Amino acid sequence: MDLASPSSGDQQQFAGRYQLIRKIGAGGQSEVFEAHDPLLDRRIALKILRLDQSANLQAMQQRFVNEYK
């Protein structure tokens, strides 16, 4: 997902729920955004995995699981 930092009046929505505010980081397998969760009415950090055609999906899932442990 290639998302530039949206301006304050031009926020993008992700997964039908989260309002992306700005990109706060990126790594080899993901990007992290500051976002607003309207259901919880608070700001959150939202990590979005980069899925490209050459990625081994099982290995990527395992790295993600290991990272949050």
mmCIF file as Biopython writes it, N, C-alpha, C and O atoms, coordinates in Angstrom:
data_model
#
loop_
_atom_site.group_PDB
_atom_site.id
_atom_site.type_symbol
_atom_site.label_atom_id
_atom_site.label_alt_id
_atom_site.label_comp_id
_atom_site.label_asym_id
_atom_site.label_entity_id
_atom_site.label_seq_id
_atom_site.pdbx_PDB_ins_code
_atom_site.Cartn_x
_atom_site.Cartn_y
_atom_site.Cartn_z
_atom_site.occupancy
_atom_site.B_iso_or_equiv
_atom_site.auth_seq_id
_atom_site.auth_asym_id
_atom_site.pdbx_PDB_model_num
ATOM 1   N N  . MET A ? 1  ? 0.852   -1.164  0.000  1.0 0.0 1  A 1 
ATOM 2   C CA . MET A ? 1  ? 0.000   0.000   0.000  1.0 0.0 1  A 1 
ATOM 3   C C  . MET A ? 1  ? 0.890   1.217   0.000  1.0 0.0 1  A 1 
ATOM 4   O O  . MET A ? 1  ? 1.738   1.360   0.881  1.0 0.0 1  A 1 
ATOM 5   N N  . ASP A ? 2  ? 0.724   2.073   -0.940 1.0 0.0 2  A 1 
ATOM 6   C CA . ASP A ? 2  ? 1.548   3.264   -1.042 1.0 0.0 2  A 1 
ATOM 7   C C  . ASP A ? 2  ? 0.693   4.466   -0.709 1.0 0.0 2  A 1 
ATOM 8   O O  . ASP A ? 2  ? -0.017  4.992   -1.566 1.0 0.0 2  A 1 
ATOM 9   N N  . LEU A ? 3  ? 0.762   4.903   0.545  1.0 0.0 3  A 1 
ATOM 10  C CA . LEU A ? 3  ? -0.049  6.023   0.991  1.0 0.0 3  A 1 
ATOM 11  C C  . LEU A ? 3  ? 0.854   7.161   1.416  1.0 0.0 3  A 1 
ATOM 12  O O  . LEU A ? 3  ? 1.694   7.008   2.303  1.0 0.0 3  A 1 
ATOM 13  N N  . ALA A ? 4  ? 0.679   8.278   0.789  1.0 0.0 4  A 1 
ATOM 14  C CA . ALA A ? 4  ? 1.405   9.473   1.213  1.0 0.0 4  A 1 
ATOM 15  C C  . ALA A ? 4  ? 0.736   10.020  2.457  1.0 0.0 4  A 1 
ATOM 16  O O  . ALA A ? 4  ? -0.372  9.609   2.803  1.0 0.0 4  A 1 
ATOM 17  N N  . SER A ? 5  ? 1.385   10.925  3.117  1.0 0.0 5  A 1 
ATOM 18  C CA . SER A ? 5  ? 0.785   11.534  4.300  1.0 0.0 5  A 1 
ATOM 19  C C  . SER A ? 5  ? -0.364  12.428  3.865  1.0 0.0 5  A 1 
ATOM 20  O O  . SER A ? 5  ? -0.137  13.448  3.214  1.0 0.0 5  A 1 
ATOM 21  N N  . PRO A ? 6  ? -1.594  12.064  4.214  1.0 0.0 6  A 1 
ATOM 22  C CA . PRO A ? 6  ? -2.718  12.888  3.807  1.0 0.0 6  A 1 
ATOM 23  C C  . PRO A ? 6  ? -2.722  14.212  4.565  1.0 0.0 6  A 1 
ATOM 24  O O  . PRO A ? 6  ? -2.333  14.275  5.731  1.0 0.0 6  A 1 
ATOM 25  N N  . SER A ? 7  ? -3.159  15.248  3.897  1.0 0.0 7  A 1 
ATOM 26  C CA . SER A ? 7  ? -3.284  16.532  4.580  1.0 0.0 7  A 1 
ATOM 27  C C  . SER A ? 7  ? -4.491  16.473  5.501  1.0 0.0 7  A 1 
ATOM 28  O O  . SER A ? 7  ? -5.304  15.554  5.395  1.0 0.0 7  A 1 
ATOM 29  N N  . SER A ? 8  ? -4.621  17.435  6.400  1.0 0.0 8  A 1 
ATOM 30  C CA . SER A ? 8  ? -5.666  17.370  7.413  1.0 0.0 8  A 1 
ATOM 31  C C  . SER A ? 8  ? -7.062  17.296  6.812  1.0 0.0 8  A 1 
ATOM 32  O O  . SER A ? 8  ? -7.942  16.679  7.412  1.0 0.0 8  A 1 
ATOM 33  N N  . GLY A ? 9  ? -7.297  17.892  5.665  1.0 0.0 9  A 1 
ATOM 34  C CA . GLY A ? 9  ? -8.622  17.854  5.068  1.0 0.0 9  A 1 
ATOM 35  C C  . GLY A ? 9  ? -8.816  16.701  4.105  1.0 0.0 9  A 1 
ATOM 36  O O  . GLY A ? 9  ? -9.891  16.555  3.523  1.0 0.0 9  A 1 
ATOM 37  N N  . ASP A ? 10 ? -7.794  15.881  3.928  1.0 0.0 10 A 1 
ATOM 38  C CA . ASP A ? 10 ? -7.832  14.834  2.903  1.0 0.0 10 A 1 
ATOM 39  C C  . ASP A ? 10 ? -7.424  13.500  3.499  1.0 0.0 10 A 1 
ATOM 40  O O  . ASP A ? 10 ? -6.536  12.834  2.967  1.0 0.0 10 A 1 
ATOM 41  N N  . GLN A ? 11 ? -8.057  13.094  4.597  1.0 0.0 11 A 1 
ATOM 42  C CA . GLN A ? 11 ? -7.692  11.846  5.243  1.0 0.0 11 A 1 
ATOM 43  C C  . GLN A ? 11 ? -8.241  10.663  4.459  1.0 0.0 11 A 1 
ATOM 44  O O  . GLN A ? 11 ? -9.340  10.715  3.908  1.0 0.0 11 A 1 
ATOM 45  N N  . GLN A ? 12 ? -7.444  9.589   4.421  1.0 0.0 12 A 1 
ATOM 46  C CA . GLN A ? 12 ? -7.847  8.363   3.758  1.0 0.0 12 A 1 
ATOM 47  C C  . GLN A ? 12 ? -8.378  7.392   4.796  1.0 0.0 12 A 1 
ATOM 48  O O  . GLN A ? 12 ? -8.021  7.450   5.972  1.0 0.0 12 A 1 
ATOM 49  N N  . GLN A ? 13 ? -9.230  6.509   4.338  1.0 0.0 13 A 1 
ATOM 50  C CA . GLN A ? 13 ? -9.811  5.515   5.236  1.0 0.0 13 A 1 
ATOM 51  C C  . GLN A ? 13 ? -9.252  4.147   4.881  1.0 0.0 13 A 1 
ATOM 52  O O  . GLN A ? 13 ? -9.014  3.845   3.711  1.0 0.0 13 A 1 
ATOM 53  N N  . PHE A ? 14 ? -9.043  3.312   5.915  1.0 0.0 14 A 1 
ATOM 54  C CA . PHE A ? 14 ? -8.526  1.968   5.717  1.0 0.0 14 A 1 
ATOM 55  C C  . PHE A ? 14 ? -9.469  0.973   6.368  1.0 0.0 14 A 1 
ATOM 56  O O  . PHE A ? 14 ? -9.934  1.197   7.486  1.0 0.0 14 A 1 
ATOM 57  N N  . ALA A ? 15 ? -9.752  -0.110  5.690  1.0 0.0 15 A 1 
ATOM 58  C CA . ALA A ? 15 ? -10.589 -1.205  6.198  1.0 0.0 15 A 1 
ATOM 59  C C  . ALA A ? 15 ? -11.979 -0.724  6.608  1.0 0.0 15 A 1 
ATOM 60  O O  . ALA A ? 15 ? -12.602 -1.298  7.500  1.0 0.0 15 A 1 
ATOM 61  N N  . GLY A ? 16 ? -12.458 0.326   5.956  1.0 0.0 16 A 1 
ATOM 62  C CA . GLY A ? 16 ? -13.800 0.807   6.206  1.0 0.0 16 A 1 
ATOM 63  C C  . GLY A ? 16 ? -14.011 1.408   7.584  1.0 0.0 16 A 1 
ATOM 64  O O  . GLY A ? 16 ? -15.145 1.670   7.985  1.0 0.0 16 A 1 
ATOM 65  N N  . ARG A ? 17 ? -12.926 1.625   8.306  1.0 0.0 17 A 1 
ATOM 66  C CA . ARG A ? 17 ? -13.077 2.080   9.690  1.0 0.0 17 A 1 
ATOM 67  C C  . ARG A ? 17 ? -12.062 3.133   10.090 1.0 0.0 17 A 1 
ATOM 68  O O  . ARG A ? 17 ? -12.434 4.191   10.598 1.0 0.0 17 A 1 
ATOM 69  N N  . TYR A ? 18 ? -10.799 2.862   9.870  1.0 0.0 18 A 1 
ATOM 70  C CA . TYR A ? 18 ? -9.735  3.698   10.400 1.0 0.0 18 A 1 
ATOM 71  C C  . TYR A ? 18 ? -9.458  4.878   9.481  1.0 0.0 18 A 1 
ATOM 72  O O  . TYR A ? 18 ? -9.345  4.713   8.266  1.0 0.0 18 A 1 
ATOM 73  N N  . GLN A ? 19 ? -9.349  6.063   10.061 1.0 0.0 19 A 1 
ATOM 74  C CA . GLN A ? 19 ? -9.030  7.262   9.304  1.0 0.0 19 A 1 
ATOM 75  C C  . GLN A ? 19 ? -7.538  7.518   9.446  1.0 0.0 19 A 1 
ATOM 76  O O  . GLN A ? 19 ? -7.057  7.853   10.528 1.0 0.0 19 A 1 
ATOM 77  N N  . LEU A ? 20 ? -6.805  7.358   8.340  1.0 0.0 20 A 1 
ATOM 78  C CA . LEU A ? 20 ? -5.360  7.541   8.372  1.0 0.0 20 A 1 
ATOM 79  C C  . LEU A ? 20 ? -5.040  9.022   8.484  1.0 0.0 20 A 1 
ATOM 80  O O  . LEU A ? 20 ? -5.581  9.845   7.744  1.0 0.0 20 A 1 
ATOM 81  N N  . ILE A ? 21 ? -4.167  9.347   9.405  1.0 0.0 21 A 1 
ATOM 82  C CA . ILE A ? 21 ? -3.780  10.731  9.629  1.0 0.0 21 A 1 
ATOM 83  C C  . ILE A ? 21 ? -2.442  11.030  8.971  1.0 0.0 21 A 1 
ATOM 84  O O  . ILE A ? 21 ? -2.309  11.985  8.206  1.0 0.0 21 A 1 
ATOM 85  N N  . ARG A ? 22 ? -1.445  10.188  9.284  1.0 0.0 22 A 1 
ATOM 86  C CA . ARG A ? 22 ? -0.127  10.390  8.673  1.0 0.0 22 A 1 
ATOM 87  C C  . ARG A ? 22 ? 0.703   9.124   8.815  1.0 0.0 22 A 1 
ATOM 88  O O  . ARG A ? 22 ? 0.481   8.311   9.712  1.0 0.0 22 A 1 
ATOM 89  N N  . LYS A ? 23 ? 1.649   8.977   7.926  1.0 0.0 23 A 1 
ATOM 90  C CA . LYS A ? 23 ? 2.587   7.867   7.981  1.0 0.0 23 A 1 
ATOM 91  C C  . LYS A ? 23 ? 3.646   8.210   9.020  1.0 0.0 23 A 1 
ATOM 92  O O  . LYS A ? 23 ? 4.234   9.290   8.984  1.0 0.0 23 A 1 
ATOM 93  N N  . ILE A ? 24 ? 3.888   7.278   9.954  1.0 0.0 24 A 1 
ATOM 94  C CA . ILE A ? 24 ? 4.881   7.547   10.997 1.0 0.0 24 A 1 
ATOM 95  C C  . ILE A ? 24 ? 6.094   6.623   10.925 1.0 0.0 24 A 1 
ATOM 96  O O  . ILE A ? 24 ? 7.057   6.805   11.669 1.0 0.0 24 A 1 
ATOM 97  N N  . GLY A ? 25 ? 6.050   5.640   10.038 1.0 0.0 25 A 1 
ATOM 98  C CA . GLY A ? 25 ? 7.204   4.765   9.906  1.0 0.0 25 A 1 
ATOM 99  C C  . GLY A ? 25 ? 7.006   3.724   8.830  1.0 0.0 25 A 1 
ATOM 100 O O  . GLY A ? 25 ? 5.890   3.488   8.368  1.0 0.0 25 A 1 
ATOM 101 N N  . ALA A ? 26 ? 8.107   3.102   8.435  1.0 0.0 26 A 1 
ATOM 102 C CA . ALA A ? 26 ? 8.062   2.049   7.430  1.0 0.0 26 A 1 
ATOM 103 C C  . ALA A ? 26 ? 9.253   1.134   7.623  1.0 0.0 26 A 1 
ATOM 104 O O  . ALA A ? 26 ? 10.315  1.554   8.082  1.0 0.0 26 A 1 
ATOM 105 N N  . GLY A ? 27 ? 9.059   -0.111  7.270  1.0 0.0 27 A 1 
ATOM 106 C CA . GLY A ? 27 ? 10.127  -1.093  7.354  1.0 0.0 27 A 1 
ATOM 107 C C  . GLY A ? 27 ? 10.075  -1.994  6.139  1.0 0.0 27 A 1 
ATOM 108 O O  . GLY A ? 27 ? 9.415   -1.684  5.147  1.0 0.0 27 A 1 
ATOM 109 N N  . GLY A ? 28 ? 10.762  -3.086  6.223  1.0 0.0 28 A 1 
ATOM 110 C CA . GLY A ? 28 ? 10.834  -4.003  5.103  1.0 0.0 28 A 1 
ATOM 111 C C  . GLY A ? 28 ? 9.531   -4.685  4.761  1.0 0.0 28 A 1 
ATOM 112 O O  . GLY A ? 28 ? 9.292   -5.015  3.600  1.0 0.0 28 A 1 
ATOM 113 N N  . GLN A ? 29 ? 8.677   -4.905  5.760  1.0 0.0 29 A 1 
ATOM 114 C CA . GLN A ? 29 ? 7.448   -5.645  5.484  1.0 0.0 29 A 1 
ATOM 115 C C  . GLN A ? 29 ? 6.182   -4.865  5.780  1.0 0.0 29 A 1 
ATOM 116 O O  . GLN A ? 29 ? 5.087   -5.364  5.519  1.0 0.0 29 A 1 
ATOM 117 N N  . SER A ? 30 ? 6.294   -3.639  6.323  1.0 0.0 30 A 1 
ATOM 118 C CA . SER A ? 30 ? 5.072   -2.930  6.689  1.0 0.0 30 A 1 
ATOM 119 C C  . SER A ? 30 ? 5.278   -1.422  6.754  1.0 0.0 30 A 1 
ATOM 120 O O  . SER A ? 30 ? 6.400   -0.919  6.700  1.0 0.0 30 A 1 
ATOM 121 N N  . GLU A ? 31 ? 4.162   -0.725  6.872  1.0 0.0 31 A 1 
ATOM 122 C CA . GLU A ? 31 ? 4.139   0.711   7.099  1.0 0.0 31 A 1 
ATOM 123 C C  . GLU A ? 31 ? 3.273   0.957   8.329  1.0 0.0 31 A 1 
ATOM 124 O O  . GLU A ? 31 ? 2.303   0.235   8.563  1.0 0.0 31 A 1 
ATOM 125 N N  . VAL A ? 32 ? 3.618   1.970   9.110  1.0 0.0 32 A 1 
ATOM 126 C CA . VAL A ? 32 ? 2.871   2.298   10.319 1.0 0.0 32 A 1 
ATOM 127 C C  . VAL A ? 32 ? 2.298   3.699   10.165 1.0 0.0 32 A 1 
ATOM 128 O O  . VAL A ? 32 ? 2.993   4.640   9.784  1.0 0.0 32 A 1 
ATOM 129 N N  . PHE A ? 33 ? 1.005   3.811   10.474 1.0 0.0 33 A 1 
ATOM 130 C CA . PHE A ? 33 ? 0.309   5.076   10.338 1.0 0.0 33 A 1 
ATOM 131 C C  . PHE A ? 33 ? -0.296  5.501   11.660 1.0 0.0 33 A 1 
ATOM 132 O O  . PHE A ? 33 ? -0.740  4.667   12.449 1.0 0.0 33 A 1 
ATOM 133 N N  . GLU A ? 34 ? -0.310  6.792   11.897 1.0 0.0 34 A 1 
ATOM 134 C CA . GLU A ? 34 ? -1.142  7.344   12.951 1.0 0.0 34 A 1 
ATOM 135 C C  . GLU A ? 34 ? -2.545  7.379   12.352 1.0 0.0 34 A 1 
ATOM 136 O O  . GLU A ? 34 ? -2.734  7.846   11.229 1.0 0.0 34 A 1 
ATOM 137 N N  . ALA A ? 35 ? -3.514  6.890   13.094 1.0 0.0 35 A 1 
ATOM 138 C CA . ALA A ? 35 ? -4.881  6.813   12.583 1.0 0.0 35 A 1 
ATOM 139 C C  . ALA A ? 35 ? -5.856  7.126   13.703 1.0 0.0 35 A 1 
ATOM 140 O O  . ALA A ? 35 ? -5.496  7.134   14.880 1.0 0.0 35 A 1 
ATOM 141 N N  . HIS A ? 36 ? -7.088  7.382   13.317 1.0 0.0 36 A 1 
ATOM 142 C CA . HIS A ? 36 ? -8.157  7.591   14.297 1.0 0.0 36 A 1 
ATOM 143 C C  . HIS A ? 36 ? -9.134  6.434   14.161 1.0 0.0 36 A 1 
ATOM 144 O O  . HIS A ? 36 ? -9.568  6.096   13.060 1.0 0.0 36 A 1 
ATOM 145 N N  . ASP A ? 37 ? -9.474  5.835   15.295 1.0 0.0 37 A 1 
ATOM 146 C CA . ASP A ? 37 ? -10.479 4.779   15.327 1.0 0.0 37 A 1 
ATOM 147 C C  . ASP A ? 37 ? -11.779 5.412   15.826 1.0 0.0 37 A 1 
ATOM 148 O O  . ASP A ? 37 ? -11.899 5.704   17.016 1.0 0.0 37 A 1 
ATOM 149 N N  . PRO A ? 38 ? -12.755 5.629   14.936 1.0 0.0 38 A 1 
ATOM 150 C CA . PRO A ? 38 ? -13.991 6.293   15.355 1.0 0.0 38 A 1 
ATOM 151 C C  . PRO A ? 38 ? -14.824 5.456   16.324 1.0 0.0 38 A 1 
ATOM 152 O O  . PRO A ? 38 ? -15.597 6.010   17.105 1.0 0.0 38 A 1 
ATOM 153 N N  . LEU A ? 39 ? -14.679 4.140   16.286 1.0 0.0 39 A 1 
ATOM 154 C CA . LEU A ? 39 ? -15.425 3.284   17.202 1.0 0.0 39 A 1 
ATOM 155 C C  . LEU A ? 39 ? -14.951 3.482   18.649 1.0 0.0 39 A 1 
ATOM 156 O O  . LEU A ? 39 ? -15.760 3.540   19.575 1.0 0.0 39 A 1 
ATOM 157 N N  . LEU A ? 40 ? -13.634 3.584   18.823 1.0 0.0 40 A 1 
ATOM 158 C CA . LEU A ? 40 ? -13.054 3.809   20.152 1.0 0.0 40 A 1 
ATOM 159 C C  . LEU A ? 40 ? -12.879 5.296   20.458 1.0 0.0 40 A 1 
ATOM 160 O O  . LEU A ? 40 ? -12.608 5.680   21.596 1.0 0.0 40 A 1 
ATOM 161 N N  . ASP A ? 41 ? -13.038 6.121   19.433 1.0 0.0 41 A 1 
ATOM 162 C CA . ASP A ? 41 ? -12.852 7.566   19.525 1.0 0.0 41 A 1 
ATOM 163 C C  . ASP A ? 41 ? -11.491 7.923   20.118 1.0 0.0 41 A 1 
ATOM 164 O O  . ASP A ? 41 ? -11.388 8.686   21.079 1.0 0.0 41 A 1 
ATOM 165 N N  . ARG A ? 42 ? -10.438 7.340   19.505 1.0 0.0 42 A 1 
ATOM 166 C CA . ARG A ? 42 ? -9.082  7.672   19.933 1.0 0.0 42 A 1 
ATOM 167 C C  . ARG A ? 42 ? -8.100  7.435   18.795 1.0 0.0 42 A 1 
ATOM 168 O O  . ARG A ? 42 ? -8.400  6.758   17.812 1.0 0.0 42 A 1 
ATOM 169 N N  . ARG A ? 43 ? -6.927  8.011   18.962 1.0 0.0 43 A 1 
ATOM 170 C CA . ARG A ? 43 ? -5.854  7.833   17.981 1.0 0.0 43 A 1 
ATOM 171 C C  . ARG A ? 43 ? -5.131  6.530   18.274 1.0 0.0 43 A 1 
ATOM 172 O O  . ARG A ? 43 ? -4.948  6.142   19.428 1.0 0.0 43 A 1 
ATOM 173 N N  . ILE A ? 44 ? -4.727  5.867   17.203 1.0 0.0 44 A 1 
ATOM 174 C CA . ILE A ? 44 ? -4.039  4.583   17.312 1.0 0.0 44 A 1 
ATOM 175 C C  . ILE A ? 44 ? -2.862  4.547   16.349 1.0 0.0 44 A 1 
ATOM 176 O O  . ILE A ? 44 ? -2.748  5.397   15.465 1.0 0.0 44 A 1 
ATOM 177 N N  . ALA A ? 45 ? -1.994  3.569   16.519 1.0 0.0 45 A 1 
ATOM 178 C CA . ALA A ? 45 ? -0.967  3.253   15.535 1.0 0.0 45 A 1 
ATOM 179 C C  . ALA A ? 45 ? -1.482  2.049   14.763 1.0 0.0 45 A 1 
ATOM 180 O O  . ALA A ? 45 ? -1.852  1.036   15.357 1.0 0.0 45 A 1 
ATOM 181 N N  . LEU A ? 46 ? -1.504  2.157   13.454 1.0 0.0 46 A 1 
ATOM 182 C CA . LEU A ? 46 ? -2.035  1.096   12.601 1.0 0.0 46 A 1 
ATOM 183 C C  . LEU A ? 46 ? -0.915  0.586   11.705 1.0 0.0 46 A 1 
ATOM 184 O O  . LEU A ? 46 ? -0.358  1.335   10.904 1.0 0.0 46 A 1 
ATOM 185 N N  . LYS A ? 47 ? -0.590  -0.696  11.848 1.0 0.0 47 A 1 
ATOM 186 C CA . LYS A ? 47 ? 0.463   -1.309  11.040 1.0 0.0 47 A 1 
ATOM 187 C C  . LYS A ? 47 ? -0.180  -2.038  9.868  1.0 0.0 47 A 1 
ATOM 188 O O  . LYS A ? 47 ? -1.063  -2.877  10.051 1.0 0.0 47 A 1 
ATOM 189 N N  . ILE A ? 48 ? 0.273   -1.708  8.669  1.0 0.0 48 A 1 
ATOM 190 C CA . ILE A ? 48 ? -0.276  -2.304  7.456  1.0 0.0 48 A 1 
ATOM 191 C C  . ILE A ? 48 ? 0.834   -3.066  6.745  1.0 0.0 48 A 1 
ATOM 192 O O  . ILE A ? 48 ? 1.847   -2.487  6.354  1.0 0.0 48 A 1 
ATOM 193 N N  . LEU A ? 49 ? 0.633   -4.368  6.582  1.0 0.0 49 A 1 
ATOM 194 C CA . LEU A ? 49 ? 1.624   -5.202  5.902  1.0 0.0 49 A 1 
ATOM 195 C C  . LEU A ? 49 ? 1.682   -4.866  4.423  1.0 0.0 49 A 1 
ATOM 196 O O  . LEU A ? 49 ? 0.660   -4.625  3.781  1.0 0.0 49 A 1 
ATOM 197 N N  . ARG A ? 50 ? 2.891   -4.856  3.901  1.0 0.0 50 A 1 
ATOM 198 C CA . ARG A ? 50 ? 3.083   -4.696  2.455  1.0 0.0 50 A 1 
ATOM 199 C C  . ARG A ? 50 ? 2.993   -6.077  1.831  1.0 0.0 50 A 1 
ATOM 200 O O  . ARG A ? 50 ? 3.733   -6.986  2.209  1.0 0.0 50 A 1 
ATOM 201 N N  . LEU A ? 51 ? 2.114   -6.230  0.906  1.0 0.0 51 A 1 
ATOM 202 C CA . LEU A ? 51 ? 1.975   -7.505  0.215  1.0 0.0 51 A 1 
ATOM 203 C C  . LEU A ? 51 ? 2.375   -7.316  -1.236 1.0 0.0 51 A 1 
ATOM 204 O O  . LEU A ? 51 ? 1.666   -6.671  -2.009 1.0 0.0 51 A 1 
ATOM 205 N N  . ASP A ? 52 ? 3.509   -7.882  -1.598 1.0 0.0 52 A 1 
ATOM 206 C CA . ASP A ? 52 ? 3.895   -7.830  -3.007 1.0 0.0 52 A 1 
ATOM 207 C C  . ASP A ? 52 ? 3.870   -9.245  -3.579 1.0 0.0 52 A 1 
ATOM 208 O O  . ASP A ? 52 ? 3.790   -10.228 -2.841 1.0 0.0 52 A 1 
ATOM 209 N N  . GLN A ? 53 ? 3.937   -9.326  -4.871 1.0 0.0 53 A 1 
ATOM 210 C CA . GLN A ? 53 ? 3.769   -10.624 -5.542 1.0 0.0 53 A 1 
ATOM 211 C C  . GLN A ? 53 ? 4.911   -11.586 -5.262 1.0 0.0 53 A 1 
ATOM 212 O O  . GLN A ? 53 ? 4.737   -12.797 -5.392 1.0 0.0 53 A 1 
ATOM 213 N N  . SER A ? 54 ? 6.067   -11.079 -4.885 1.0 0.0 54 A 1 
ATOM 214 C CA . SER A ? 54 ? 7.210   -11.972 -4.654 1.0 0.0 54 A 1 
ATOM 215 C C  . SER A ? 54 ? 7.291   -12.445 -3.202 1.0 0.0 54 A 1 
ATOM 216 O O  . SER A ? 54 ? 8.157   -13.248 -2.856 1.0 0.0 54 A 1 
ATOM 217 N N  . ALA A ? 55 ? 6.399   -11.951 -2.365 1.0 0.0 55 A 1 
ATOM 218 C CA . ALA A ? 55 ? 6.462   -12.282 -0.936 1.0 0.0 55 A 1 
ATOM 219 C C  . ALA A ? 55 ? 5.992   -13.707 -0.669 1.0 0.0 55 A 1 
ATOM 220 O O  . ALA A ? 55 ? 5.030   -14.179 -1.275 1.0 0.0 55 A 1 
ATOM 221 N N  . ASN A ? 56 ? 6.674   -14.379 0.234  1.0 0.0 56 A 1 
ATOM 222 C CA . ASN A ? 56 ? 6.248   -15.679 0.712  1.0 0.0 56 A 1 
ATOM 223 C C  . ASN A ? 56 ? 5.258   -15.395 1.842  1.0 0.0 56 A 1 
ATOM 224 O O  . ASN A ? 56 ? 5.664   -14.984 2.929  1.0 0.0 56 A 1 
ATOM 225 N N  . LEU A ? 57 ? 3.978   -15.606 1.597  1.0 0.0 57 A 1 
ATOM 226 C CA . LEU A ? 57 ? 2.929   -15.215 2.529  1.0 0.0 57 A 1 
ATOM 227 C C  . LEU A ? 57 ? 3.078   -15.892 3.892  1.0 0.0 57 A 1 
ATOM 228 O O  . LEU A ? 57 ? 2.902   -15.245 4.924  1.0 0.0 57 A 1 
ATOM 229 N N  . GLN A ? 58 ? 3.398   -17.173 3.905  1.0 0.0 58 A 1 
ATOM 230 C CA . GLN A ? 58 ? 3.542   -17.876 5.186  1.0 0.0 58 A 1 
ATOM 231 C C  . GLN A ? 58 ? 4.710   -17.321 5.995  1.0 0.0 58 A 1 
ATOM 232 O O  . GLN A ? 58 ? 4.588   -17.142 7.207  1.0 0.0 58 A 1 
ATOM 233 N N  . ALA A ? 59 ? 5.823   -17.049 5.354  1.0 0.0 59 A 1 
ATOM 234 C CA . ALA A ? 59 ? 6.981   -16.491 6.062  1.0 0.0 59 A 1 
ATOM 235 C C  . ALA A ? 59 ? 6.654   -15.098 6.583  1.0 0.0 59 A 1 
ATOM 236 O O  . ALA A ? 59 ? 7.045   -14.744 7.695  1.0 0.0 59 A 1 
ATOM 237 N N  . MET A ? 60 ? 5.942   -14.308 5.788  1.0 0.0 60 A 1 
ATOM 238 C CA . MET A ? 60 ? 5.562   -12.964 6.202  1.0 0.0 60 A 1 
ATOM 239 C C  . MET A ? 60 ? 4.621   -13.013 7.411  1.0 0.0 60 A 1 
ATOM 240 O O  . MET A ? 60 ? 4.764   -12.227 8.347  1.0 0.0 60 A 1 
ATOM 241 N N  . GLN A ? 61 ? 3.680   -13.921 7.382  1.0 0.0 61 A 1 
ATOM 242 C CA . GLN A ? 61 ? 2.758   -14.055 8.513  1.0 0.0 61 A 1 
ATOM 243 C C  . GLN A ? 61 ? 3.503   -14.458 9.779  1.0 0.0 61 A 1 
ATOM 244 O O  . GLN A ? 61 ? 3.211   -13.941 10.858 1.0 0.0 61 A 1 
ATOM 245 N N  . GLN A ? 62 ? 4.458   -15.369 9.662  1.0 0.0 62 A 1 
ATOM 246 C CA . GLN A ? 62 ? 5.216   -15.812 10.818 1.0 0.0 62 A 1 
ATOM 247 C C  . GLN A ? 62 ? 6.060   -14.682 11.394 1.0 0.0 62 A 1 
ATOM 248 O O  . GLN A ? 62 ? 6.136   -14.532 12.613 1.0 0.0 62 A 1 
ATOM 249 N N  . ARG A ? 63 ? 6.705   -13.873 10.525 1.0 0.0 63 A 1 
ATOM 250 C CA . ARG A ? 63 ? 7.476   -12.737 11.014 1.0 0.0 63 A 1 
ATOM 251 C C  . ARG A ? 63 ? 6.585   -11.752 11.752 1.0 0.0 63 A 1 
ATOM 252 O O  . ARG A ? 63 ? 6.980   -11.199 12.778 1.0 0.0 63 A 1 
ATOM 253 N N  . PHE A ? 64 ? 5.380   -11.532 11.231 1.0 0.0 64 A 1 
ATOM 254 C CA . PHE A ? 64 ? 4.440   -10.609 11.870 1.0 0.0 64 A 1 
ATOM 255 C C  . PHE A ? 64 ? 4.019   -11.135 13.244 1.0 0.0 64 A 1 
ATOM 256 O O  . PHE A ? 64 ? 3.972   -10.378 14.214 1.0 0.0 64 A 1 
ATOM 257 N N  . VAL A ? 65 ? 3.717   -12.416 13.323 1.0 0.0 65 A 1 
ATOM 258 C CA . VAL A ? 65 ? 3.324   -13.022 14.602 1.0 0.0 65 A 1 
ATOM 259 C C  . VAL A ? 65 ? 4.481   -12.926 15.599 1.0 0.0 65 A 1 
ATOM 260 O O  . VAL A ? 65 ? 4.268   -12.585 16.763 1.0 0.0 65 A 1 
ATOM 261 N N  . ASN A ? 66 ? 5.691   -13.221 15.155 1.0 0.0 66 A 1 
ATOM 262 C CA . ASN A ? 66 ? 6.849   -13.138 16.041 1.0 0.0 66 A 1 
ATOM 263 C C  . ASN A ? 66 ? 7.083   -11.719 16.539 1.0 0.0 66 A 1 
ATOM 264 O O  . ASN A ? 66 ? 7.521   -11.520 17.672 1.0 0.0 66 A 1 
ATOM 265 N N  . GLU A ? 67 ? 6.795   -10.746 15.707 1.0 0.0 67 A 1 
ATOM 266 C CA . GLU A ? 67 ? 7.030   -9.346  16.072 1.0 0.0 67 A 1 
ATOM 267 C C  . GLU A ? 67 ? 6.103   -8.871  17.177 1.0 0.0 67 A 1 
ATOM 268 O O  . GLU A ? 67 ? 6.520   -8.096  18.038 1.0 0.0 67 A 1 
ATOM 269 N N  . TYR A ? 68 ? 4.858   -9.319  17.168 1.0 0.0 68 A 1 
ATOM 270 C CA . TYR A ? 68 ? 3.933   -8.810  18.185 1.0 0.0 68 A 1 
ATOM 271 C C  . TYR A ? 68 ? 3.991   -9.585  19.498 1.0 0.0 68 A 1 
ATOM 272 O O  . TYR A ? 68 ? 3.369   -9.181  20.480 1.0 0.0 68 A 1 
ATOM 273 N N  . LYS A ? 69 ? 4.720   -10.678 19.526 1.0 0.0 69 A 1 
ATOM 274 C CA . LYS A ? 69 ? 4.836   -11.460 20.775 1.0 0.0 69 A 1 
ATOM 275 C C  . LYS A ? 69 ? 5.705   -10.763 21.794 1.0 0.0 69 A 1 
ATOM 276 O O  . LYS A ? 69 ? 5.905   -11.281 22.893 1.0 0.0 69 A 1 
#
